[in-house]
Amino acid sequence: MKMGSLFAKRSRFGFALALVCGLAACSSTDKSDLAFEEIPAEKLYAEGLVAMESGDRKEARSKFEELDRQHPYSNYARKSMMLSAYSHYKGGEFTECIADAKRFLTLYPSDEDAPYAYYLIGQSYFRQIPDVTRDQEAAERAMQAMNDLIQRYPDSEYSNDARRKIRITMDQLAGKEMQIGRYYLERKEYIAAVNRFKTVVSDFQKTRHVEEGLMRLAEAYLAMGITHEAQSAVAVLGHNFPESKWYKMAYKMLTDDGLNPEVKKGSWVSRVFS
């Protein structure tokens, strides 16, 4: 679901252009007067809406910021805070968007627009997720924000898209764990490698990386001589993903070592998938 279409649906933000244009046209105030003359909240709000509709986000934010400065406790200021956050998001100014949305939630935690504020925060972090070779703090924060939205407002109009973004984010985080695990495995730092693959298998079972994670676990355990965990990992892999290329590789690796896939008693891998 695109942000623009979501935002367009929000009739409570007051996008009645006939009324807006009428309010904005009531009088014209030079920008230099804004710092000295108190301007009615509804006029600043209307002018901000007109600027946003015309694509002048900078001017819109200026009006909304002035509204917040002159009338900080008004209903118009509350509305303009979310409009300002959305404007920052559309302009790719994600840090500013997050700050506005978090401020809104601090001041109005039970407001009807709170779900949208959480969604904007999650989207802003999501848009900053880098490739898997880099630090994934943005991915972690995106997932947290989207989880906050779903836990607090499971039936909101943004929840389904939030769930989809969580799945994508989890796949990204699992990919990062796999990258680090492979790095350790190549350097024969097997315990460190196992810890990374264990995280994938335990915490990211619904991602596309779990199959390789099980195979790499078996590889690392075989290298350490911990054969019962290697056998269990391959058995679990074969049971859940019998057609996987990773299972075929793991099976060959195991049988070449004179072993067969078998779930061993006490194996943590079998417990995780039970």
Helices and strands as residue ranges (DSSP letters): H 3-9, G 11-13, H 17-24, G 31-33, H 41-53, H 57-70, H 75-90, H 94-107, H 114-126, H 137-152, H 159-186, H 190-203, H 210-224, H 227-240, H 245-256, H 268-273
